[in-house]
Amino acid sequence: MASEQRIEAAACVDAALGFALPRRHARGRLVRIGPALEEILSAHDYPAPIARLLAEALVLAALLGATLKDAGGQLTMQAQTEAGIVDLLVADYKGGELRGYVRFDSDRLAEQPGQPSLFSLFGKGYLAITFDQALTKERYQGIVPLEGGSLAEAVEHFFVQSEQIPSLVRVGVEDGGRVAGGILLQHLPEGEEGRERLHTRLDHPEWEHIRILGGTIRAGELADSGLPLETLLWRLFHEEDEVRLLSTVPLAKGCRCSMDYVRGVIARFSPEERAEMVDEEGTISVDCEFCSRVFPIRQGDLDA
Ligand SMILES: [Zn+2]
């Protein structure tokens, strides 16, 4: 009875669940977003393939955000492209808050049948992953080519090739694109402090075992809004001696736009440039690219 109650209370959506498999020197995170994703997508009228892409990027931002050591840190994922349908994709994570947007060529997208490949979306693209630690003001950026089948694959390459951390990354997006989930699983045999690991091996038998178990996860399970994250974790690793639950972080749509910020941006333009932005009512309307919120700025207020 007690366990049933616990499962009922367990998070199914808009949450990130951290876990560790101490005897296998592995740790990971499961993430699922539903209402928060819906809210982020509702700010824009994205066609299905673009909504799916952004859903995947937001799940990855939440998974990567978990690797930040301090709670006030920020993780930013930005894809830059050359001659792709997508011109810019940004997703970021800060203290459980997610935001993101995609700029793309709708005419070229319309010419594509079904879900376009990563290559037709990004061309010769790159994914920049930036970790900003709030406490130490440290900034670290890694860049990986957008190759392979998905954004998740590119992120896995980032960890395995650039960071030399044996990792598994999977993302699933529900058919309608309104629920998405993912898993990040890593082997950290020499402790959790990144630079102190000396003998990371990609073919370590301990990691091989965990990677195979983690790899049995299905996209449909990751994106099932009725399946508690704890239950999913149990399905994957119930044969392990010890599965330790770490913190559960609630996830939400967050935007850090504000009137002060927008005024600051507009104030940097010359009076002549600003004069061209003003509408008939003497107002400059600026909308936030992330959340589509509109900030009307009176021309007179800036000149004062
Ligand atoms: Zn905003």
Boltz pocket constraint, residues with backbone or C-beta under 6 A from the ligand:
constraints:
  - pocket:
      binder: B
      contacts: [[A, 255], [A, 256], [A, 257], [A, 288], [A, 289], [A, 290], [A, 291], [A, 292], [A, 293]]
      max_distance: 6.0
